[in-house]
Amino acid sequence: MLNNPDQIILWQYGIFKINATLAFTWAVMALLVGGSFLITRRLSVDAPISRFQNLLEVIVVEVNKQIGELSQRQPERYLPLIGTLFLFIFVSNVLAVVPGFIPPTGSLSTTTALALTVFIAVPVYGIYRVGLWRYLKQYCQPNVFMLPFNIIGELSRTLALAVRLYGNIMSGSVVAGILLSITPLLFPVVMQVLGLLTGTIQAYIFSILAMVYIASATPKSERNL
């Protein structure tokens, strides 16, 4: 049984191929884009509002709240990135309960791409807030001898971010597969519920860590600006 979507080739022509990781990633993106379009094309400020708009507003409010509490600044600047990361990972993980769907977050290539997105976003936000020189000076704190260690720290936390999400999703899939093969009549419902809970927690943790890393790129004195 193949659990890694990278190993499942759905279409190939010469050197060009589409594996399950790519196909299911497109499917999640199409679902998010299509759902966002359908929900937001008829937004209303007057009651009653649709259930989907209400759900979307709850998600936005909660993400804004978490960003504000972590960064101690206005969350609107960070909402597009953090909100997108959360929704993509959450939907990918939750759809694992659908028969035949393999979450793209179970691929190390996907989690690495997400981690690299955060890795690039950290200096982009940091330089935007404090300028290039002040941002680069942080790597030499408390003294210049810490420069290589601070750089290694940036790289290692990016690696940890990718491996943590990949490991949790893959291990969950493997354990679920083993339990379902041993006791197919007892564990399916329980594993479905645990899968939903685990997927939500992993999306939350990844998004929170991304915001923590971005916030750390700005000195505390700048966070209320």
ZITA-V544058 format. One line per field, one symbol per residue. phi: phi as a letter, one per 30 degrees, with the letter a starting at -180 (. if undefined). burial: # if it has 24 or more other C-alpha atoms within 12 Angstrom, else .. A space follows every 10 residues. Layout:
phi=???
burial=???
//
This chain:
phi=.ccddddccc abbidcabcd eddddedddd dddddddddc dbdbccddcd dddddddddd dddedddddd chaddedcee ddddeddddd deddddddej dcddddcddd dddddddded dedddddddc jddddddddc cdadddeddd dddddddddd dddddddddd dddddddddd ddbdcccedd dddddddddd ddddddddde dddddddcee dcdcd
burial=..####.#.. ........## #####..#.. .#........ .......... ..#..#...# ..##.###.# ###.#..##. ########## #######... ########## #########. ###.###.## ....#..##. .......... ...#..#### ########## .##..#.... .......... ##..##.### ########## #########. ..#..
//
